Amino acid sequence: MIEATLRVVARDGLSGVSHRTVAREAGLPATAAAYHFKGIDDLLTAALTRCMDEDTERMRVLAAETGEDALPKFAALLAWVVTEPGHLLAEYELYLLAAREPKLRAPTDRWMAALADFARQHTDDPVRVEMLVGLVDGLLLQALLRDEPPTAARFEAVLRTALGSGRGRGP
């Protein structure tokens, strides 16, 4: 049902989500979503949590990697993410919901912490770490607005510039 919720959010926005529309999208009886999720907030929270937890796990795996392959792999991941604009749009709609609802911020906090952990593998400059966390969201949001999303090579160039050279404090 979570995938069905994401498809509804991608197509119709948050206002299009109801137990009935999600159940229909999932090919289930109209009461199925209400049976599993007490309210729409529970359904949206579950969708947000799953998206953020999946993204967080991908970042944790990348943060654990050392060496020159980590940045190209991260850039390739970003390039892959933008190939599914509907899913990405749904994630950001849910992400913005967390901005309105502080009780939903735990999953988004985990995502931002995973991005920061990745950045710390490449710089010890706290400003560059903070910059990377904001930059990734900005790059992904802007990719939704473009007819031609950035390539992995472009993402990598931006990441390298943002993180500076080596592990130093930056220029």
N, C-alpha and C positions, 0 to 999 in steps of 0.2 A: 504494500500500500504506500510505502514511502516513495517508491519510484513513480507511482501514479500521482502522488501529491506533487512531486517535482515537475512532472509533465503538465499538470494543471496550472501550477504557478508559472511555469515558463510560457504557457500559452495565454493564460487569462489573468495573471497577476494574483496577488494574495486575495483580492476580493472575489476571485472566482472559486476559491476553495470552500467546499462544503462537504459534509459526509457523503451526500448523494453524488456530487460530481467526482469525488475521488473514487468511490465505489464503482461508478460507471466506467471511469477511466481504467480501473484495475480489472474490469470484467467480472465484478462480484455483485452479489445482491445489494440493493440500496441500503440495507441496514448493516452491512459488514463493517464499514468504517466506524460507525457509531458503536458497534459492539467492541471494537478493539481500542478506540480512542474516545474517552469521555466527552471531550469537547474539541472544537477546532484548534484551540490553543495547544492542546496536547498533541494533535496531529502535526501542527506546524513546528512545535518544539522538537518532536521526534525527527522530522525532516531536517531541520537546521542542525540538530545534534549529529545525525548521521553524516551529513555533508561535511561539517567542520571536523568531525573525528576522522573521516577518511582522508581529508586534506592534511590534517595534522599528522597522521601516521605516515603519509608520503613524505612530509617534510622531516619528520624524525629519522626516517631511513636515510634521507639525503644528508641530514646533519651529522649522522654517524659516520658517513663516508669521509675519508680524507684524501688528499691528493688533488691533482688537476682535473679529474673527471667530475667532481661534484658540481661545479658551475655549469658545464655543458649539459649535465644530466638535469639540473634544475631548469635551465633554459628550454630543454627539450620537453620537460613536463609542462611548463607554461605554454609552449607552442601547441602541445597536445590538448590542453585544457580549452584553449580558445577555438579548437575545431568543433567543439560541442557548445555553440553559443546558447542554445536553449537551456541546457543544464547549468551553464555558468550564470545566465540571467536569473534562473530560479534561485541559485545559491545567493546571489547578491540581493535579491528581493528579501530572502530570509535573513540575510546578514543585516540589512537595514532594519528589519523588524526588531532585531536585538538592540539596535540603537534606540528604539522607542520603548523597549521593554527590558529594563535592567536585569530582571530575573532570567533572561535568556542569554546573558553574556558569557556564561562559563564556557560554552563551546567555542565562541569567537575568541575569547581570551586564550584558550589552548592553541588555537590556530596562530594567533599573533605571537605567542611564546615560542612556538615551533619555528616560525620564520626568524625570530630573533636568535634562537639557538643555531640555526643554519648560518645566519650572518656572522655570529661570533666565531664560527669555524674559519672565517675568512678575514676578519678584522677584529681588533680589540678596541676600536674607536666606538664609544657608545652612541655618538651622533650618527655614524654611518649605519650602525645596527638599527637605530630608530628610523633612519631614512629608508633603509631597505624594506622594513615592515610596511611603511606607508606606500612606498614605491610599487611594491608588488600589487597591492589592491588597485592603485591608480592605473598601472599597466593593464591589468585584467579588465577593469571597467572601460578603459579607453578602447580596448580590443573589441568590446561589444558595439562600439560606435563606428567602427571602420568596416569598409567593404572588404579590405584585405588585411587580416590580422597580422601582427608582427610574426616574423619567422623565429626559429630557435636561435639563429645567428644574431638577429637583432636583439632578442631578449638577452642573450649572453653578453653582447657588447654593453648594453645598459647596466646589467648586473655588475660586470667588471668595473665599469666606470664608477658606479655607486659605491662599491666596496673598496675602491682604491687598489693600489698595488701591494701585494704581500699582506702581512699581518700587522703592519705598523699603524701608527696613528693617522696616516693619510697625509696628503699634501696640505 
